Amino acid sequence: MTLRKVGRYELIEEIGKGGMATVFRAFDPIFKREVAVKLLDKSLLHEPSLKARFEREAQTIAALEHPAIVPVYDFGEEDGHLYLVMRLMLGGSLANRIAQGPLPLSDVLHILQRIGSALDRAHLKGVIHRDLKPGNIMFDEYGDAYLGDFGIARLTESTVTLTGDNIIGTPAYMSPEQIHGDKTLDSRSDIYALGVICFEMLTGQRPYTDSSPSRVMMRHVMDPIPDIRQLKPDLPPRVENVITQSMAKQPAERFATAAALTDTFEGVLQGAEMTGAQEATTVVEPVAVTRPVTAPRPEPTPLPVEMTPQTEVAVPSFAAQNVPARPSRPRWLWP
């Protein structure tokens, strides 16, 4: 492939493409490292204020400085393209992993902990993601999850017309208020999307699917939340409560923070482990031994004894015998 340059960055190969941007693997000759370069479509530059807004947003994203947010190294403009330079993630995306089937509960928890922490950090700084989806959750070479593409949807929001299938965000993960075009969209819209992602990680399926993006959006607004345990009966029973609260139609009924969602999910798993351990351990209760009740033993009946008449024995009468009297001892008188 013929190498092209964007700023000082040498583009090596295309590694991803969306409706409004293309991502390239590139090389930074100054720091001697590979990076990811995201080129925004030229059509986005027809709004004069976009470049200034892009710079402000890029600076805001770079300032987030969270260990689970894909770091932004640089930004600029090249041949009518706005671009962002980010860390190159070598472990693929969450979308790739879900395509292979449901994730183990421990992996789901680990991903929620990292991505939830990243979201809360961004929300604390006033940044809403708006396009949270498995394709924007990336893994490094060690398997740790990172959240990318912060602010891109907001940057392009005013430059795209919401007609037909040309929409802001991704229909499969959009909150009802985002679909309605609510101008007061807040962090709870991201909580909804995180709940949808959790549903998909656990089941390998999206909660709402249909023949067109517009029909999917209508289902997010109108349809009840699917029963996750009908799709995966072996899940702990209380997992359904986590999904129901995070995907509530009304923002006020959702978890206030991503940390609250994650902590609740972790508590459900710990409770399930304790229950399983108790069921696996057989407890032998002491058995009371019932002895037969016996009547009190009767006192032994004395055997009859035949009385034998005794023969009288004549006892000689010493008084009647002539026994000489003891001689009297002379009485001595002291002079």
PANU-943862 format. One record per residue (C-alpha): residue in one letter; z, x, y. Coordinates in steps of 0.001 Angstrom, whole numbers, padded with zeros to 6 digits, always signed. Last residue first. Layout:
<rs>
AZXY
...
</rs>
This chain:
<rs>
P+159007+000672-043735
W+155719-000864-044624
L+156001-003437-047321
W+153817-003384-050293
R+153160-006555-052206
P+152734-005986-055858
R+149387-007191-057219
S+149607-010305-059302
P+148135-010095-062695
R+144951-012130-063086
A+145802-015021-065397
P+144789-014810-068998
V+142064-017237-069962
N+143178-019804-072442
Q+140102-021987-072569
A+140035-025488-071103
A+138950-024314-067717
F+136097-022543-069263
S+134712-025807-070399
P+131895-025073-072701
V+128606-026658-071737
A+127321-028920-074368
V+123602-029212-074132
E+122195-032705-073868
T+118840-032973-075456
Q+116116-034052-072981
P+114088-037173-073516
T+110394-036455-073141
M+108729-038249-070182
E+105107-038927-070741
V+103174-038005-067641
P+100557-040377-066320
L+097804-038564-064458
P+098048-038574-060698
T+095108-040260-059047
P+093186-037777-056928
E+092765-038897-053297
P+089447-040552-052793
R+086560-038530-051350
P+085388-040133-048133
A+082150-042052-048600
T+079013-039997-048200
V+076515-040044-045304
P+073360-038363-046397
R+072536-035317-044290
T+070019-035627-041504
V+068576-032277-040511
A+067629-032291-036829
V+064323-030550-036389
P+064148-027830-033743
E+060882-028128-031789
V+058142-025747-032786
V+056056-024951-029713
T+052443-024257-030496
T+050873-022165-027721
A+047205-022906-027103
E+047968-026093-025194
Q+050325-024240-022877
A+047792-021498-022275
G+045092-024040-021514
T+047301-025799-019003
M+048152-022507-017317
E+044484-021525-017157
A+043511-024926-015728
G+046166-024621-013039
Q+044895-021172-012111
L+041344-022496-011888
V+042371-025419-009693
G+044399-023115-007448
E+041383-020857-006990
F+039281-023833-005929
T+041930-024900-003430
D+042131-021385-002002
T+038346-021225-001667
L+038047-024553+000136
A+040928-023724+002473
A+039396-020296+003139
A+036104-021962+004057
T+037911-023768+006821
A+038723-027335+007858
F+037978-028694+004395
R+035963-031867+004712
E+037076-035362+005737
A+036515-034792+009468
P+032897-033819+008776
Q+032102-037291+007400
K+029719-037330+004437
A+032197-035400+002287
M+030612-032399+000575
S+033649-030067+000748
Q+036020-032869-000213
T+034026-034151-003169
I+033257-030658-004480
V+036915-029612-004450
N+037974-032923-006014
E+035431-032488-008832
V+036980-029124-009647
R+040150-031083-010466
P+038981-031914-013996
P+038458-028278-015095
L+034789-027872-016058
D+033854-028509-019696
P+032011-031740-018859
K+029172-029981-017017
L+026599-032475-015721
Q+028901-035474-016021
R+031651-033235-014700
I+029805-032764-011397
D+029894-036457-010581
P+027139-036754-007990
I+028172-037249-004346
P+027178-040713-003236
D+023675-041188-001820
M+022871-042057+001807
V+022838-038957+004025
H+022223-036224+001458
R+019804-038588-000290
M+017847-039037+002917
M+017499-035271+003224
V+016081-035038-000289
R+013580-037768+000590
S+012438-035786+003635
P+012090-032608+001580
S+009762-034337-000906
S+009747-035422-004555
D+013498-035531-005004
T+016576-033424-005674
Y+020208-033870-004708
P+023214-032153-006305
R+021307-028941-006974
Q+021434-027665-010533
G+022779-024539-012287
T+025997-026455-012868
L+028790-024328-011406
M+026667-022246-009028
E+024836-025365-007852
F+028008-027291-007042
C+029401-024233-005220
I+026168-023991-003217
V+026494-027645-002221
G+030103-027048-001184
L+029034-024042+000895
A+026453-026241+002616
Y+029155-028763+003520
I+031415-025981+004828
D+028495-024746+006974
S+028306-028189+008602
R+032055-027963+009086
S+031508-025038+011461
D+030161-027264+014217
L+027153-029400+015130
T+027722-031096+018477
K+024006-031687+019048
D+023762-033819+015903
G+020173-033726+014669
H+020709-036457+012079
I+019883-033967+009323
Q+022517-031613+010722
E+025014-034478+010706
P+024247-035240+007054
S+024745-031578+006076
M+021740-029532+005008
Y+021750-027648+001701
A+018734-029034-000196
P+016885-029669+003071
T+016793-025983+004137
G+017325-025323+007814
I+015242-026530+010715
I+012368-028714+009654
N+008586-028687+009319
D+008291-031136+006406
G+007165-034031+008560
T+008154-033467+012158
L+011181-031601+013497
T+009405-029467+016076
V+010188-025774+015996
T+010921-023640+019065
S+014313-025106+019967
E+015861-024212+016622
T+014402-020717+016326
L+017430-018721+017413
R+019803-021221+015838
A+018125-020821+012460
I+018242-017025+012731
G+021913-016959+013733
F+023235-015328+010602
D+020493-014315+008209
G+022772-012637+005659
L+025935-013250+003674
Y+027009-010566+001235
A+028094-010735-002414
D+029408-007748-004380
G+027495-006822-007547
Y+027763-003041-007250
E+024126-002522-006242
D+024586-004945-003380
F+024237-008671-003723
M+022639-011185-001361
I+023513-014663-000161
N+020700-015936+002057
G+018623-017213-000878
P+021657-019083-002185
K+021779-021232+000969
L+023485-021306+004381
D+020953-022177+007056
R+023078-023359+009981
H+025096-020097+010219
I+027467-021130+012970
V+028756-018399+015304
G+031752-019157+017538
K+033597-015903+016827
L+036144-017695+014635
H+033200-019381+012918
A+031762-015966+012069
R+035018-014734+010559
D+035466-017995+008665
L+031961-017684+007260
A+032511-014104+006079
S+035779-015064+004369
G+034049-017951+002623
I+031243-015639+001494
R+033671-013157-000043
Q+036082-015631-001618
L+033342-018024-002697
I+031498-015208-004476
H+034619-014114-006358
L+035478-017704-007300
V+031997-018396-008642
D+032103-015158-010629
S+035427-016143-012242
L+034069-019597-013086
P+031113-018099-014948
L+027756-018855-013307
P+025444-021680-014325
G+021916-020703-015402
Q+019369-017900-014972
A+017919-019433-011794
I+021452-019311-010389
R+021296-015511-010438
N+018006-015255-008574
A+019174-017768-005954
L+022309-015666-005498
S+020047-012888-004294
G+018976-009487-005588
G+021208-006475-006180
L+019477-003937-003924
M+020534-005186-000503
L+018858-003195+002270
R+021101-003068+005327
M+019517-004704+008327
V+016821-004140+010933
L+015856-007239+012909
Y+012413-007904+014317
L+010643-009799+017077
H+006916-009683+016573
G+004412-009623+019445
D+003173-006149+018578
E+006698-004805+018027
E+009895-006237+019455
G+013496-005102+018930
F+016538-005101+016689
D+018872-002550+015103
Y+021516-001928+012462
V+022553-005451+011463
P+025195-005463+008733
V+024942-007974+005862
I+028204-009898+006180
A+030819-009452+003435
P+032668-006472+004950
H+032774-008147+008379
E+031587-006516+011577
L+030800-009651+013601
A+029436-007493+016440
A+026000-007135+014844
I+025685-010916+014742
T+026550-011236+018428
Q+024161-008440+019411
A+021358-010070+017439
E+022151-013408+019087
R+021966-011963+022581
E+018719-010132+021823
F+017149-013233+020323
R+018175-015307+023336
A+016445-012850+025640
K+013325-012904+023470
L+013368-016675+023174
S+013411-017401+026906
P+009630-017438+027296
E+008994-019914+024443
H+005655-019030+022852
L+007380-016195+020993
L+008078-018171+017838
S+004413-018243+016940
K+004531-014498+016379
D+006537-014987+013184
L+009825-013118+012932
L+009757-009740+011205
K+012803-008882+009095
V+013218-005192+008326
A+015365-004154+005361
V+016543-000550+005253
E+015942+002632+003296
R+017705+005749+004467
K+016915+009048+006135
F+018994+008355+009251
I+016174+009258+011627
P+013241+008466+009342
D+014383+004870+008685
F+012399+003603+005714
A+011332+000021+005070
R+011563-002810+002572
F+010026-005736+004333
V+011187-009271+005103
T+008849-011929+006489
A+009909-014620+008942
M+009408-018231+010030
G+008597-020201+006906
G+010006-017628+004549
K+008843-014396+002960
G+010563-011734+000904
I+010155-008199-000439
E+007081-006960+001411
E+006540-003265+000854
I+006990+000127+002504
L+007266-000540+006223
E+008009+002665+008149
Y+010673+002068+010790
R+010453+003834+014160
G+009404+000683+015966
V+007668-001335+013313
K+005415+001013+011379
R+002754+000348+008808
L+002272+001997+005427
T-000891+001259+003489
M+000000+000000+000000
</rs>
